[in-house]
């Protein structure tokens, strides 16, 4: 079976030229618990050496569900995900900052440009006052 086309025939070198590390994606538990297909995915900066940065969802996750991704996602090898849905393989080549969606009933993926990928908020205080530094 031929995989569905994505909205770009071939990724450009700038879309796929990052160093590839890791082999795991974080996947919504709804994909496995409820047997729902992946319909939304994005790639963020990987959190550790085994992480690819890919985050995959069904599109049916509630705000409460998304508020606790540690509990509600599970790490899954990209190879297993590609076996479950061959249309994901081509997308896994893309760099961090890439977002994709697939409408219900649609076979093809569309690239999304207006979604802001969630990031951890880190509070940083910047000062030039050396008296605030401790030994």
ABEGO torsion letter per residue (X at the ends): XBBBBBABABBBAAAAABBBBEABBBBBAAAAAAGBBBABBBBBBBABAABAGBBBBAGABBAAAAABAAAABBBBBAAAAAAABAAAAAAAABBBGBBBBBBBGBABBBBBAABBBBBBBBBBBBBABAAABBX
